Structure formats: C-alpha cells, structure tokens
Amino acid sequence: MDALWHTVQDVEDLLASGGDVLWVLFGVAFLLWWLILDRLWYFYGPHHYQKDLHLQKELETYSPEEALWLRRQWLSEARQLSNRGLMAIKGLIQICPLLGLLGTITGMIEVFESLSITGSNSARALSSGIAHATLPTMSGLVIALSGYYFVTLFEHRARKENLTLREHLMLPEHLQHRL
C-alpha cells in the first residue's frame, strides 16, 4: 500500500511540475487509451465480429443480384466496424506532440518571467526551469508513440480481417471485381 501511495505522489509531482498543459495531455491520453482499449476489445475480445459460414449456404437461396447485394452489405458492415474509432485515435495522436510543445513554450515563458522578476542570472535556476518546461513535450511524444503503434496494428488487423471475410464469402469469379 505504501508503494502505491509513493507512485500516486510521484504522478502528482510530475503533473504539478509540468504545468497546466500536462493535465490537458493527461486527459487526451485517457481518451486515447479508452479508444485503444475499445479497439483491442473489438479485435481480440471474445465477441469478435464475424459472419457465420452458414450464411454462405443461405446466399444460395437468393438470386445472384440479391446475393451480391448481401455480400456487399456484409463487407461494408465489417469494414465500418473494424475501422470505427481509428480516425479519432489518429487525431488524438497528432494532437499530443502539439500539446506537449505548447506546454514547453508556456513553461519557458514562465521560467524567463521568473528569472526577470528575481533578477537571477543563475545557470542552475535556468536549467532547472528548462528541465521542468520540457516535461510536456516528452510526455506528448511518449503518448503519441505508444498510440501510433496501436493504430498501425489496428489498421493492419482490419485490412487482414476484411480480406479474410471476402475470401470466406467465396464470391464467384465473375462477381469478384464488383466488390
């Protein structure tokens, strides 16, 4: 329990030393990871979306045009479900480094303001302030890099599953080019 308390205290110290922008970055990271966990649950969870193969036999009862329409419908649904949330994840990934840079700039402004008010020319005070000011940039980059890995993974997985579904539908050769 004591280790948990120290960890919470360390996170609070980090957020306090990084400035207000670090709190915004924390909120963006929370939203980003919420979306990533949703996609992980979708792709790797027990209720993963797949059309049953018995639907293939059901297609034989329809006319070729109706069967083609159903195949297109199933592929479209699968594509939409597998790509859901990816644009939001990409947008949040792009925002993180920019927020980090904003935090660094505001931190540097605060450092130079405090140095001008105190009249101190101490290199130690300047380097300490710069170190605190760069925390948001580092945090934004770490969040973005971790999210970028998952968005690449999800895009690959979605593409692979859409191709697999297309193969499972076993389209007749003369209809393959229409999907």
N, C-alpha and C positions, 0 to 999 in steps of 0.2 A: 504494500500500500504506500510505503514511503517512496519507493521508486516512481510510482505513478504520480505522486504529488510533485516530485522533482521534475518530471517530464512536463507536467502541466505548467509548472513555474517557468521552465525553460522556454516553452512556446509563448507564454505571456511576455517574457523578457524580449524574445525575438520580435514579436508583434509591436511591442512598445518602442523598441529601438529602431524599427524600420519605418515608423511614421504611419500616418492615416491611410496612405495608399496600400500599405501591406494588408490592412483589414479588407479593403476592396478586393485585392488579389486573393485573399483567403476565401471570400465569398464566391468569386469567379471559379476558384479551384474546387470548391464544394459543389457548385453547379456542374462543372465539367466532369467531376468524378461521379456525380449522380447519373449523368447521361452515359458515361462509360460503363458503369455497373449495370445500367439498363440494357445496354448492348451485349455485355458479357452474359447476362441472364438470358437474353434472347438467343444468342448463338450457341451457348454451352449449357443452358438450363435444361431441365427435364421435359419442358413443354415446347420444345423447339418445333417451329412451323415446318411441316412437310405435307405435301399432298399424298394421300394413301395410294398405293399402287392399284387398289381395286377400282379407283376412278378411271384407270386406263381401260378396263373392261366396260365400264359404263359408257365410255365415249363411243364404243362400237354400236351402241343403240341409236346414236344421233346421226343425222346426215353429215356429210363431210364439212359443209359450211358451219353447221352448228358446233361440231366437234372442234373445228379450227377456232371459232369464237371462244369456246370454253377454255381451250389451251391458252389462247392469248390472255384471257381473264386470269387464269391461274398464274401465268408467268408475270403478269402485271402486278398482281397482289403480292407475289413473292418478292419481286423487285422493290416494291414500295415498303414492305415490312422489313426487308433486310437493310435498306438504306435510310430508314427512319432515324432521325436524330443526328446523322453524320454531318450535315451542314451546320447544325448548331455546335457540334463538337469542334469542327474546323474553325468556326468563327471565334469560339472561346479560346482556342489555341492561338489564334492570331492576335487576340486582344492581350493575352498575358505578357508578352515581352514589351508591348507598348505601355501597359500599366506600370511595369517594372521601371521602364525608362522615365515615365512621369514621376514615379516615386523618387528616383535618383535625382532628377532635376530639382524637385521641391526640397529634397534633403540637402542638396548642395546650396540652394538659396538660403536655407536655414543656417547652415554652417557658416557661410560668408556673412550673414546678418549678425550672428552671434559674435563672430570674430571682429566685425566692425564696431559693435557696441562695446565689447570688452576691451578693444584696442590691443588684443594679444596677437603677437606675431609668432607664437609658439608652433613649431612644426608638429609637435606631439598632439596638440589640440586639433590642428588641421587634419592630420592623418586619422585621428580617431573619428572625427566628424565625417570624413570621406568614407571610412570603412562602414559606418552606420548608414550613410546615404546610398551605398551601392547594394545594400541588402535587398531592396525591392527588385532591382534588375536581376540579381542572381535568382531570387525566388520566382520571378516571372519566367525566366528561361528554364528553370528546372520543371516548373509546372507544364510549360509548353512542350518540352522534350518528352516528358512522360506521356502526355496526351497524344503527341504525334505518333508515337509507337503504336498506340491502340487504334488510332484512326486508320493507319496503314494496315494493321491486322484485320480490322473490320471490313475495309474495302476489299481486301483480298478474299476474305471469307464469303462476303456477299456475292462477289463475282463467281467464285467457285460453286457456291450453292445454286445460283441461278443457272449455271451451265449444267449442273447435275440434275436439276429439276427438268430442264429442257430435254436432257437425254432420257430421263425416266418417262417422259410423256411419249417417247418413241414416235415422233412425228413421221408420217410418210414422206418420202424424199421430195415429192412434188410440192409439199407444203412447207418444207424447212425454210426456204428463203422468205416466206411471208411473215415469219416471226422475227 
